[in-house]
Amino acid sequence: MTADLPIRVKALPFADRVEIRLGKAFPAVLLVDRDALSRLGAAISEGAAELGAANKPRAGDVS
């Protein structure tokens, strides 16, 4: 997945889910139950934090 990949989100209230489409012509579709949305958001945030921590220089490192 890259920054320029189209991402479209649509609420599906009748199913109590959110549809996330990634891509254009043949998108990958992720259906997420309402109860799992916060868990998915937390997992994405955790991954972003880990990437940020991995890119920080550690004490004693020389650039």
C-alpha positions in Angstrom: 0.0 0.0 0.0 1.4 3.4 -0.9 0.3 7.0 -0.1 -1.2 7.5 -3.6 -3.5 4.4 -3.4 -7.1 5.4 -3.5 -9.0 4.6 -0.3 -12.8 4.9 -0.1 -14.8 4.3 3.0 -18.6 3.8 3.1 -20.8 3.1 6.2 -23.1 0.2 5.8 -25.6 0.9 8.6 -27.9 -1.9 7.6 -25.1 -4.4 8.3 -23.5 -2.4 11.2 -20.2 -2.4 9.3 -17.9 -0.1 7.4 -16.6 -1.0 3.9 -13.1 0.1 3.1 -12.0 -0.1 -0.6 -8.4 0.0 -1.5 -7.5 0.6 -5.2 -9.3 1.5 -8.4 -10.2 -1.1 -11.1 -10.1 -4.2 -8.9 -10.1 -2.9 -5.3 -9.5 -5.0 -2.3 -12.4 -4.7 0.1 -12.3 -4.8 3.8 -15.5 -5.1 5.8 -15.2 -4.1 9.4 -17.8 -4.6 12.1 -18.6 -1.6 14.2 -17.2 -3.4 17.3 -13.9 -4.0 15.5 -13.4 -0.4 14.2 -11.6 0.8 17.4 -9.4 -2.3 17.4 -8.4 -1.8 13.8 -7.7 1.9 14.5 -5.6 1.0 17.5 -3.6 -1.6 15.5 -2.8 0.9 12.8 -1.8 3.5 15.4 0.4 0.9 17.1 2.1 0.0 13.9 2.7 3.7 13.1 4.2 4.3 16.5 6.5 1.3 16.1 7.7 2.6 12.7 8.3 6.0 14.3 10.3 4.5 17.1 12.3 2.3 14.7 13.4 5.4 12.7 14.6 7.3 15.7 18.4 7.2 16.4 19.3 5.3 19.6 21.5 6.7 22.3 25.1 6.2 21.3 24.4 5.9 17.5 26.5 8.0 15.2 24.9 9.3 12.0 
